[in-house]
C-alpha cells in the first residue's frame, strides 16, 4: 500500500464488534482492510451526495432563469387538470 499512514480511531463498542465480526466471518482479512473499505464507501457516498446536490442546484438555477412567466398555484393546478383530462380522453379514444 503506497503512502499509507497509521492513524488511531475511537469506535463505540457496537461499531468495533461489527468490524471484528465482519473480519471473523471472512469478509475482510484484517480490521484495517475493513476500515479502508468503510472509508471508500464513505468517500463514494459523499461524492454521490455532492453530485445530487449539484444536480438540484442546477435544476433550481434553470427554474429561476426560465424566462417563461410564473404561474400561480391555481393556474398550475388548472393546467395539470387540463393535461390529465386530455390524457384520459386520449386513452379512451385509443381504446376504441
C-alpha positions as CSV (number, residue, x, y, z in Angstrom):
1,X,0.0,0.0,0.0
2,X,1.5,3.3,-1.1
3,X,1.7,6.3,1.1
4,X,-0.2,4.7,4.0
5,X,-0.3,6.5,7.3
6,X,-1.2,4.8,10.5
7,X,-4.0,6.5,12.5
8,X,-5.8,5.8,15.7
9,X,-9.6,6.0,15.8
10,X,-12.1,5.5,18.6
11,X,-15.1,3.4,17.9
12,X,-18.1,2.5,20.1
13,X,-18.3,-1.0,21.4
14,X,-21.0,-1.8,18.9
15,X,-19.0,-0.5,16.0
16,X,-15.9,-2.4,17.0
17,X,-17.9,-5.6,17.5
18,X,-19.4,-5.2,14.0
19,X,-15.9,-4.7,12.4
20,X,-14.5,-7.7,14.3
21,X,-17.4,-9.9,13.4
22,X,-17.0,-9.0,9.8
23,X,-13.4,-9.9,9.8
24,X,-14.0,-13.1,11.7
25,X,-16.7,-14.0,9.1
26,X,-14.0,-13.8,6.5
27,X,-15.4,-10.7,4.6
28,X,-12.1,-8.9,5.2
29,X,-8.7,-10.2,6.1
30,X,-8.0,-7.5,8.7
31,X,-9.7,-4.8,10.6
32,X,-7.6,-2.3,8.7
33,X,-8.9,-3.7,5.4
34,X,-12.5,-3.4,6.8
35,X,-11.9,0.2,7.8
36,X,-10.3,1.1,4.4
37,X,-13.4,-0.3,2.8
38,X,-15.6,1.8,5.1
39,X,-13.7,4.9,4.2
40,X,-14.1,4.1,0.5
41,X,-17.8,3.7,0.9
42,X,-17.9,7.0,2.8
43,X,-16.0,8.8,0.1
44,X,-18.2,7.4,-2.6
45,X,-21.3,8.4,-0.7
46,X,-20.0,11.9,-0.2
47,X,-19.3,12.2,-3.9
48,X,-22.8,10.9,-4.8
49,X,-24.3,13.3,-2.3
50,X,-22.3,16.2,-3.9
51,X,-23.4,15.2,-7.4
52,X,-27.1,15.0,-6.3
53,X,-26.8,18.4,-4.6
54,X,-25.2,19.9,-7.7
55,X,-27.9,18.5,-9.9
56,X,-30.6,20.0,-7.6
57,X,-28.8,23.4,-7.7
58,X,-28.7,23.2,-11.5
59,X,-32.4,22.5,-11.7
60,X,-33.2,25.3,-9.3
61,X,-31.0,27.7,-11.3
62,X,-32.7,26.6,-14.6
63,X,-36.0,27.2,-13.0
64,X,-35.0,30.6,-11.7
65,X,-33.5,31.6,-15.0
66,X,-36.6,30.3,-17.0
67,X,-37.9,33.3,-19.0
68,X,-41.4,31.9,-19.1
69,X,-43.9,33.7,-16.9
70,X,-44.5,32.3,-13.4
71,X,-47.8,30.7,-12.7
72,X,-49.9,30.9,-9.5
73,X,-50.6,27.6,-7.7
74,X,-54.2,27.8,-9.0
75,X,-53.0,28.3,-12.6
76,X,-50.6,25.4,-12.3
77,X,-53.3,23.2,-10.9
78,X,-55.7,24.2,-13.7
79,X,-53.0,23.4,-16.3
80,X,-52.4,20.0,-14.7
81,X,-56.2,19.2,-14.5
82,X,-56.5,20.1,-18.2
83,X,-53.5,18.0,-19.1
84,X,-54.9,15.0,-17.1
85,X,-58.3,15.4,-18.8
86,X,-56.7,15.4,-22.2
87,X,-54.7,12.3,-21.3
88,X,-57.9,10.5,-20.1
89,X,-59.7,11.4,-23.4
90,X,-56.8,10.2,-25.5
91,X,-56.6,7.0,-23.6
92,X,-60.4,6.4,-24.0
93,X,-60.1,7.2,-27.8
94,X,-57.2,4.8,-28.2
95,X,-59.2,2.0,-26.5
96,X,-62.0,2.3,-29.1
